[in-house]
Amino acid sequence: MESELKDMNSNPPSSSSSSSKEDRPLLKSESDVSAAIEELDKKFAPFARTDLYGTMGLGPFPTAEKVKLAVAMVTLVPVRFVLAMSILLLYYLVCRVFTLFSSPYRGGEEGEEEEEEEGGGGVVQEDYAHMGGWRRVVIVRCGRFLSRVLLFVFGFYWIPESCPDRDSEVDSNLKTTSSEIAENGETDKEEPERPGVIVSNHVSYLDILYHMSASFPSFVAKRSVGKLPLVGLISKCLGCVFVQREAKSPDFKGVSGTVNERVREAHRNKSAPTIMLFPEGTTTNGDYSLQFKTGAFLAGTPVLPVILKYPYERFSVAWDTISGARHIIFLLCQFVNHLEVIRLPVYYPSQEEKDNPKLYASNVRRLMATEGNLILSDLGLGDKRIYHATLNGLFCKS
């Protein structure tokens, strides 16, 4: 034992030399990591950040950008944060006051309560969107107005909207719109069909704020959202359908069935809450269009496609490969943010598309990609998770 201790004490330089040897591969690995990240960004291009702030928003930052961030942190960020929280609290109070003494709407009340008690992944229907009368009008109008004010606070001072005309298109999949029916004076339909669902590409949580300001639709949200302070009640006033994302096949049928029912209800009944779906199922960097899921198209009702574009010079508001806190700070630090909206005419499916939801979804996706100048990609949520996990592993090593 003593000889072993002597050997260890007699060779201290070897430990330092070994540590220096370990340092060399580490320097090598840093360049390897950057090369690996570049390769990953090419492979998973729809989710890669291409702005000045780099992958995961970790830089490196130019000196001028560091100065801008420092100034904004002590000026813009505190003011915007206080204003945003004040608006959120104000709207929560509006929702709380105007839902007093009203019981929330529950679809299949007993079944839903059983599912929730079991704790399995399923659907929870509990909303105030089916509440009629003047109180509902106040909630909707205040929600739309305050959502737009909140976007203004975040730097979206003006939001240009365009409505492309598709009269000259020679595509059998493109159907006449409500305005065209009115102009042509067709008498076989007294009134154009109401779209059952709004479909949109998904770039950021800011998408929800815009759609709230434009049409105040219902969304599909995680079950946990309904239990959040402030936001939970607001989501119920929106009429959100609460689901558990990791639900297995038995509960998934319940999710698709509930969404399908809400789409049909919105199509038939003008007073029913409109539902808004992101058929890609996850966010992208705004330059790509992922494969559409068929949930919005199963009912075979007309859909209203909306395309959101976020032009940027410094920071991209795309919510990919970046933490929520970092994203919000950079968003608040940017004095002006940009959003452009392309509202396409209502898309009326053919009988073939009604019979084949995959074809219907594919045709709407191609149309939106063409009008929004988006690149079609076959990647999906599973690929995004692999990309994020690999990035996290590489940054941990570096």
N, C-alpha and C positions, 0 to 999 in steps of 0.2 A: 504493500500500500504506500509506504514511504517512497519507494523508488518511482512509483507512478506519479506521486505528487512532485518529486524532483524533476521528472521528465517534463511535466506540464509547466513548471516554473522556469525551467531552463530554456524553454523555447517560446517566449512571448512574441518575438518578431513574426513567427510563422502565422499567428492569428491575424496580425495586421496585414501581412502579405496576402493571406487568404481573403480578407475583407476587401482589399484593393482589387483582387481578382474578381470578386463578386460585383464590384462597382462597374467593372468594364462591360460585362454583359448587360447590366442595367442601362447604361448609356446606349448600348446597341439596341436594347429592347424598346427604348423610347422612340427611336426612328422606325423600328419595326411596328410599334403600336400605331403610329401615325399613318404608316403605309397600309396597315390592316384596316384602319378606320376609313381611309379613302376607298379601299376595295369594298368594304361593307356598304358605304354610302352609294356606290355605283350599283351594287346588287339589290339594295333595298331603297332605290331612289325615291319612291313615293313618300317615304317617311324621313328622308334626310334633310337636315337644316342646311340651307345654302346662304344664310344671311351673314352679316358682319360678326355676329356673336358666336359663330361656329357650332360644332356638334355639341349637343347638350347645353348650349349656352355658356360654355366654359372658356371661351376666348381661343387664342390670345387676343387682347384688346389693344388697339393703337392708343398712343398717349392722348390724342385729341378726344377719343371716345371715353377714356377714363375720366377726363376732365368734365365732359358733358354729363356723364353718369353721376359724378360727385356733386355737381351743381344741382342737378335734377333731384337727387336724393334729399337735399335740404330745402328745396323750394317746391317743386311740383308734387312729389310723392306724398308728403304729409297733407297738403291741401286736398289732393284728389282722393286720398284714402278717407279722410273725414267726410268729404262730400258723398262719396260712394256709400259709406256705412250709414250716413244720415238718410239717403234716398231709400236704401234697403229697409231701414227701420221704419221709415214713414209708410212705405207700401205694406210692410207687415202689419202695421197698426190699422191701415185701411182694410186689409183682408180680415183682420181679427174683429174689427167693429162690424163690418157688413156681413159677417158669417155668424154673428151671435144669434143664438136661439134657432139656428138652422142645422138640421142633421145632414151629414154628407151622403151623397149618393153612393150606394154599394151595389155592384152587379153580382147576383148570386150570393147574397149576404152570408148565408149559413156555410156554403161551400168555401167561401173565401176565408171565413174565420177559422174553419177547421184546418185549411192549408197553412195559415199563418201560425196556428198553435203547433202544428207538426214541425214547423221550421224548415220545411222543404222548399226547393226553388220553385216558385210559381208566380201567380198574378195576384196583386192586391188592388182592388177597386175601392177607392175612397176619395171622392172629390166633391168640389163645390161648383164644378163647371156646368152641371146639369140644373143648377139653381136658376130659376127664371126671375123675371120682374126687374124693377129698377135697381135693386141691390147688385144684381149681376152686371147690369150696365155700368154702374159706378166702378166695380172691380175691374172690368175689362178696359174701360177708358183710362182709368188711373194707371193701370198696368202698362198700357201701350205708351202713354205719355211719359211715365217715369222711366221706362226702359230706354226710350230715346234720349231722355235727359242723362241717364247713366252712360250711354254711349258717348254723348257729348263730353261728359266729364273725363272719359277715357281717351279723349282726343279725336273722336270721329265727328268732326264738326259739320261735315256735309257728306251725304251718302248718295251719290248719283245712281239712279235706276234707269235701266233701258228695257224696252219690250220689243224684241225683234219681230218683224212681220214675216210670216212663213207662207204668204199667199203664192209666191213664185216658186216654192219648193216643189220638186217633182218626185216626191217620195210617197209611195202608197201607204206608208205607216203614219204619215202626218195627216191628222184629221182637221176638219173645220172647227174653228173656235167660236165662242159665243158671239164675238163681235162680227165675225163673218156671217153667221146665221142671221143676225139682225140686219146686216147690210143687204144680204141676198133676199131677204123677205120670205124665207121658206115657211110654209104654213103647216108642214107635216109635224113640226115641233113648236108648240106654243112657247116653250121656254127651254133654253139649253140645259143639258144635264149639269148638275153641280158636281165639282170634283170631290171625290171621297177623301183625298189625302194630298198634302203638300209634300213633295220629295225634294231634297236638297243635298248638295255635296257637304261634307263635314270637314272643317278646317280647325275650329277652335270652339271653346265654350262661349265665345262671343257670338257665334252663330245663333245661339238660343236667345240672346238679348235682342239681336236684330229681328228675328221672327216674332218675338213677343211684341216688339214695337210696331211691326207691320200687320200682323193678323192675330196675335195672341192665341196660338194654337195649343193643343195638348201635345205632350211628348211621351216617349217611352223612357223611363228612368229607372235607375237601380232602386231596389226597395229601401236601401239605407237613406236615400235622399228625402223620402217622406218623413223621416224621423229627425232630420237636422233642425236645429233651432233657426227660426226666421224663415229659412228657405223651405222647410217642410210644409208649412201652411200655404206659402205662395205656390208651391208645386201642386198642392191639392186644388187651389183656386184655378190653376191652369187646366186641371183635369188630367194630370199625368197618369199613365198606366205604369204601376210599379211592378218591376219584375226582378228576379234574381238571375244574373247573367249566366252563372255556372249551372243553371238548371239542366237536368238530364231529360231524356226523351219524354217520359210521361208528363212532366210539367211543361215542357216546351209546347206540347199540343195546346195546353191551356193558354199559354202566352199568345201563340199565333191565332188561336180562336178568339181571344178577347180583342186583339188588335183588329182582326178581320171584322168582328162585330161592330167595333167603333168606326171603322172605315165605311161600312155599309150604312150605319146610322147617320154619319155626317153627309153621306151622299143623298140619302132620302129626305132628311129633315133639316131645314134651313136653320132652325133654332138650336140644333145639336152642336156641340163644340167640334171645331175642325181639328183633325189630328195631323201632326207633322212627323215625318219619319226620315231618318238618314239611312238610305238603303245600303250604303257602303259598310255600315256597322262599326266604323272607327274613323279617326281623323287621318288626314294626309297633310302634306306640306302645301297643298293648294294648287299644285301643278298637274296632278294626276287624278284619274278616276278609277277606283277599284271596282271589282266585280260587285254587282248589285245583288243583295238578298231579295227574295221574292215576297217577303211579308207585306209590302205595300201594294203588291199587284195581285195577290190571291183573290181578292174580292171582284176583280175585273171591272172596277169603277174607273172613271176618268181621273187623271192625276194632274196636279199643277206643279211643273218643274221650276225650281228656283236655283240659280247658280250664284255663289258668293265668291268674290275675288278680293284678296287683300294685297294690293301692291305695296312694296316697301323699298326703302333704300338702306336702312340700317338694321332694324329688328323686325323679323317676321313674327306675326302673331300666331302662326301655326303652332298647335300644342303637340309637338312631337319631340321626343328625346330631351325634354327639359322639365325640371320639377315645377310644381304649381307655384311655389313661393317665388322662385327665380323668374318665372314667366310673368307673374303679376308685377313684380318690381320693375322689370325691363319695360313692360307695357306702360306703367305709370310714368316712367322716366322719359318716354318718347313724347315730345310735345304734340306732334300731329300723327295720327294713324289714319290709314286709308281703307275704305271698303267700297267696292263697286258691286252692284246687284244686277243680274240679268234675269228678268221674269219672263219665262216663255209662256206662250198661250197654253190653255188647257189641252192636254193630250187625251184624245178619245180613242180607246183601243178598238181594234177590229175584232170580229168574232174569233179569228184564229188566235189573237193575242189573249182574249178572255179565256180561251180553252187551254192556253199554254203560258202560264205566268212567267216562266223563264224567258220565253221569247219576248213577252211584253216588257219585262225588266231590261233585257238586253237592248231592245229598240229605244227605250227611253234613255238608257245610259249612253248609247251612241249619239243620240240627239243632243244631250246635255254636253257631251265631250266636244262635239262639233261646234255648238254655239258658244261654249265657254273656253274653247281652245285648250282643252285638257287632253293629256296623254293617257291612253287606255293602258291599264296594267292588270295582270292576273293575280297580283299579290293580295293578301287579305290579313285579317286580324292575327292569325297564327304566325304569319311571317313577321309581322310587326313585333310580336312578343319575342321571337327569336332574335330579331335585330336589337331590341332594347336590352335583352339579357346578355348578348354578346358584347355590346358597347359597355355595359356596366362592368363586365368581367375585364375588359381591356383597360378601362380607366382605373380599376382597382389595382391591376398589375403595375400600371405606370405610376 
